[in-house]
Structure formats: structure tokens, C-alpha cells
Amino acid sequence: MSSRREFIEKLSITAISVPLLYSPAQLFAASSEPYEGPILKVAIMGLGSYGTRVAEAMQSCTRAKLVGVISGTPSKIKKWQSKYDIPEKNCYNYDNFDAIKNNPDIDAVYIITPNGLHKDQTIRVAKAGKHVISEKPMGINAQEGQEMVDVCKAANVKLLIGYRMHFEPKTVAVIQMRKDGDFGQPKFFQGQSGFTIGDPTQWRLNKELSGGGAMMDIGIYSINGARYMLGEEPVWVTAQETKTDPIKFKEGIDETIQFQMGFPSGAVANCLSTYSMNNLDRFYMTGSKGFVEMQPSTGYGPIEGRTHKGPLTQPHITHQTLQMDGMAALIFDGVQPIVPVDGEEGVKDMKIIDAIFKAAKTGQKVTL
Ligand code: NAD
């Protein structure tokens, strides 16, 4: 038996006993047999820096393919058309993309625009009868998120959020270890998420387009991470905000927030979200029997880390490739990742962000 086949069979055995330790995308990636199932045909909306990264990563997908674009900049559309062989009939702008409804060559739209636009764009895509993948944060508050969930449900389309870490092999392995009890009872999580933001005129520092500052953009990784590392939903939050540059970080744009979350088991999380410190990308979790630390923990990788049992050695595979193959498996075959990536999952994070903003403003402990 070839070593490749042995590898695939080992993964398959693992996939039966521990169904989600490796994502199906990895199984397909490792397979020597050509994939003959359905391909998720995706149009990307918003051809900015992250959209560009996703498009590149999709070149290596087995089950998903970039087939269309939605952009307000004709020159970008032309460039993408020639780079990715995208036909004219699959190109739209922000005024005419509702016509996607009549385009059978597009199954899903991946919205990679500023946060404040996600809700309305999601609603338009859903009403055009196409599945929606929205970048994080799904909207700018929980109410928007819930509306997105409701509209997609009514339109009978899927709403998925770009939680790429839910497909990342080391993260998946750690979550599986926690589920298997390897850490014992989880007790404490520490998440640090931040970078020093540049250009003061960018949309990330414009409240209408961003919905907030560092918390919406990067702090959300510590929130989502606390939930998947501890395996519980928080019941309270407290938060403290620090602002050293009120000109750059205007009213409603958080520069730095420290926040704490309490969980039903008694576990607690202590996190930092910031736009004014570099190299903050670290998760630490300790339980009654062991610990895990990951640094970097949510960057584009490779993710690095170790547990009380030794280093994490799972392979690095481009996150967005795994994510898009995994989302195709979810849409076509109902294969769920180890932690959901659906709209409801997004709303959970948005509710916590709303509570953190309230706690920072009032100084009160906010119950969820
Ligand atoms: P970006 O500024 O590089 O790109 C945004 C794109 O939206 C640009 O092409 C811009 O032209 C377009 N756009 C459309 N309408 C706009 C408007 N009214 N104002 C400004 N731009 C407009 O931003 P980005 O870094 O690509 O982020 C886009 C989204 O992706 C955000 O929601 C962000 O949180 C998310 N993101 C996710 C990850 C991840 O790892 N999952 C990483 C980066 C960004």
C-alpha cells in the first residue's frame, strides 16, 4: 500500500472515531483520486486586501472555485478577469449585483467589504437566492447579525461567516483535545489580539464602516477563541477601555479594551484587544490536567504552539483554502466543522461585543 494511501486511510479511520479532527478538505487535499463531486462556484464581493488573499488561496481548492467578482472599480475587475479567467457575464458592480439572481453559474457570494456594509449586502445576496459567506465581524451589532440570519433563513440560503480558524489543523486538534478531556476541566483562557494600525483615514477607523475599532476587527478573535478553547458560552463580561490617541481613535472607535468573561463552569477569560500594540496574537488555556499555548494563534500562519504533552505538529495549510473547501463540504454535504461557522455562531460573538462595549462604557458587569 502506498504511503499516501496509508495516510488517507489513517485519516479516514481518525475521521470515523474522531469525526472532525481533520477537516474533510484535508482528506480531499491528500487524495490521489481526482475529486468528482460538486464545485462551489463563488463570486467575491470586495476586491481589497483580504479578498485578494482569499482569491489566491482558492486557486488551490478542490471543491470551491472563484468564478465571479463584484466591485466598484472597473480596473480591478479587468485585472481579476485576466488573472482568474473570469467571464464578463460573471462581473458585477455594487449597483447591479442583484442581477446575480439570474446567473446559474454562481452558487455563493463571499462578502469581503467593510463591516458596516455586510448586513445590507448579505440581504441583497440572499434575496437573489445565493448562499452568503460574510467576513467577520458579520455586522456591526447583534441586531444586524440576527437580521442577516433571519433573512437568509427565509430565503432558504446558507449564511456562513469567515471563521477560518475553525478549519485550521492545530486549532482543530486543540479543540479536539479539549473535547477529549486532555486538559481536564478548562479553567482559564487568556487571549491577546492586536496590532498597531496605520493610515488614520482608512475605513477601519470610520465608525459607520467599521462599527468600532480594534474589538470588531481583531478582538473578535479572542472572543471567538475563548469560546472554542473553553467550550462554553460566557454568562457575564466586564471591560475597561484605554485611549491614548483620541484624535486617531475617535468616539466609538476603541483603541484598547481589556475584557473579562465568566463561564457557567466557573472558568474565566482575560483578554486584550488593541490597535496600538504590535505582535499580540497569543492564546493560553489551562485546565485541571494540562495547558495549551499558541503564538501566533490566529494569524495567517503557520500557527505555532504546544501543550503539556508537547509541541503541536499538525501541518500548515493555507487557511483560506481549507476554509473554502470546508464550506463547500458543509453546503453540499452538510459536513460540519468542529466549531460551527454559521450565522448563529456569528451572532454569539456579536452579542458578546455589544456587551463588552456596554461594560466598557458603564463600568458595570454585564450579564449575557
Ligand atoms: P480592504 O480595505 O483591503 O478591502 C475592502 C474592499 O471593500 C476594497 O476593495 C474596497 O474597495 C471595498 N469597498 C466597497 N465599498 C466600500 C466603501 N464604501 N468603503 C470602503 N471600501 C469599500 O479591507 P480588508 O482588509 O480586505 O477587509 C474586508 C473585510 O474582511 C472586513 O470585514 C475584515 O474584517 C475582513 N477581514 C477578515 C480577515 C480574516 O482573516 N478572516 C482578514 C482581513 C480582513
Residues whose N, C-alpha, C, O or C-beta is under 5 A from the ligand:
A	BS01	NAD	G46 L47 G48 S49 Y50 G51 I112 T113 P114 N115 E135 K136 P137 G162 W203
